Amino acid sequence: MKVEDVMTRNVKSCRPETNLSQVAALMWDYDFGAMPVVDDENRVMGMITDRDIAIAAATKGRLATEINVGEVISGNVYACALDENVNSALKTMRRERVRRLPVIGSDGKLAGILSINDIVLRAGEAKGKQAPEIPYEDVISAFKAVCEHSRASQVVAA
């Protein structure tokens, strides 16, 4: 199964100069927790999550209307292609410990987003001799890796 068969299309995106309050309002209105950040040509520069917004608003000592997305996102972008196999995208999610991947079209522009939710809803059990296109085991393995706490958060204060 290909990413384009499972992904979410018509994705909202923002720009680096968008303020955190605007992004949070879109996330609230459309019920999602991450948004691709794109440049003038709709090429993905990063992702911003609701967690990024909360941490930035709590630690920067400024209002969310005064903090731009570009101040918060990291330069690391993990993505997948429209024609990529879903199992390959799951491997990227597992390796990079991310719940969502922007989907990039052949033109290099944002085409959609693939979330672990999209994949979970399409996963299946083996039926007879035929293996499912997205086995439960692959999904659970990726989900476990994504949910695992980072080493830094496992340090316990004395």
C-alpha positions in Angstrom: 0.0 0.0 0.0 1.3 3.4 -0.9 1.4 6.5 1.3 -1.0 8.4 -1.1 -3.6 5.7 -0.4 -3.6 6.4 3.4 -2.5 10.0 3.9 -4.6 13.0 4.8 -5.0 15.5 2.0 -5.9 19.2 2.0 -3.6 19.8 5.0 -3.3 23.2 6.7 0.2 24.7 6.8 1.8 27.8 8.2 4.8 29.9 7.4 7.8 30.7 9.7 6.5 34.2 10.3 3.1 33.0 11.5 2.7 33.5 15.2 2.0 30.7 17.7 -1.4 32.0 18.6 -2.6 31.8 15.0 -1.2 28.2 14.6 -2.8 27.2 17.9 -6.2 28.6 16.8 -6.0 26.6 13.6 -5.1 23.4 15.5 -8.1 24.0 17.8 -10.5 24.8 15.0 -9.5 21.8 12.8 -8.6 19.3 15.6 -5.1 18.4 14.8 -1.8 18.5 16.8 0.9 19.2 14.2 1.2 21.4 11.2 3.8 21.6 8.4 5.8 24.8 8.1 6.3 25.8 4.4 8.2 28.4 2.5 6.9 30.6 -0.4 7.0 27.7 -2.8 5.0 25.3 -0.5 8.2 23.3 0.3 8.3 21.9 3.8 10.8 23.5 6.2 9.7 21.8 9.4 6.8 20.8 11.6 5.3 22.5 14.6 3.3 20.6 17.2 0.9 21.7 19.9 3.6 20.6 22.4 6.1 22.9 20.7 3.6 25.8 21.1 2.9 25.0 24.8 6.6 24.7 25.7 7.6 27.9 23.8 4.7 29.9 25.3 5.7 28.7 28.8 9.4 29.2 28.6 10.0 32.3 26.4 8.4 34.8 28.7 6.4 36.4 25.8 2.9 36.1 24.6 2.1 33.5 21.9 1.2 36.4 19.5 4.8 37.6 19.9 6.5 34.3 19.1 6.9 33.3 15.5 6.9 29.7 14.3 10.4 30.1 12.9 11.7 30.6 16.5 10.3 27.3 17.6 10.8 24.7 14.9 13.9 22.6 14.5 15.7 22.3 11.2 15.1 18.5 11.1 12.4 17.5 8.7 11.5 13.8 8.3 9.1 13.2 5.4 7.9 10.6 3.0 6.9 10.5 -0.7 3.5 10.0 -2.2 4.6 6.8 -3.9 6.5 5.5 -0.9 5.3 2.2 0.6 3.5 2.7 4.0 5.8 0.2 5.6 8.8 2.3 4.6 7.1 5.4 6.2 6.5 3.4 9.3 10.2 2.6 9.5 11.0 6.3 9.3 8.4 7.1 12.1 9.9 4.3 14.3 13.5 5.4 13.6 12.9 9.1 14.1 10.3 8.7 16.8 7.7 10.9 15.1 3.9 10.5 14.9 3.5 12.4 11.6 5.3 12.8 8.4 4.7 15.5 5.8 4.1 13.9 2.4 6.1 15.4 -0.4 5.0 15.3 -4.1 7.2 14.7 -7.1 7.5 18.5 -7.4 9.0 18.7 -4.0 5.9 20.5 -2.5 3.7 19.5 0.4 1.0 17.0 -0.8 -0.4 15.9 2.5 0.5 14.4 5.9 0.7 10.8 7.0 0.0 10.2 10.7 0.2 7.2 12.8 -3.6 7.5 13.2 -4.0 7.2 9.4 -2.0 4.0 9.4 -3.6 2.5 12.5 -7.0 2.9 11.0 -5.9 0.9 7.9 -3.9 -1.8 9.6 -5.2 -5.4 9.5 -4.7 -9.0 10.6 -3.5 -11.7 8.3 -6.4 -13.6 6.8 -5.6 -17.2 5.8 -2.4 -17.3 3.7 -2.7 -13.7 2.6 -0.6 -11.2 4.7 -2.1 -7.8 5.4 -0.7 -4.8 3.5 -0.1 -3.1 6.9 0.4 -5.7 9.6 -0.5 -4.9 13.2 2.9 -5.9 14.3 4.6 -3.2 12.2 2.2 -0.5 13.5 2.7 -1.5 17.1 6.5 -1.6 16.7 6.5 1.9 15.3 4.0 3.2 17.9 6.0 1.8 20.8 9.2 3.5 19.5 7.3 6.8 19.1 5.9 6.6 22.6 9.1 5.6 24.3 10.5 8.4 26.5 13.8 10.0 25.4 16.8 9.2 27.6 16.9 12.8 28.9 13.4 12.4 30.3 14.2 9.2 32.0 16.7 10.9 34.4 15.1 11.1 37.8 15.8 14.1 40.1 17.2 13.2 43.5 
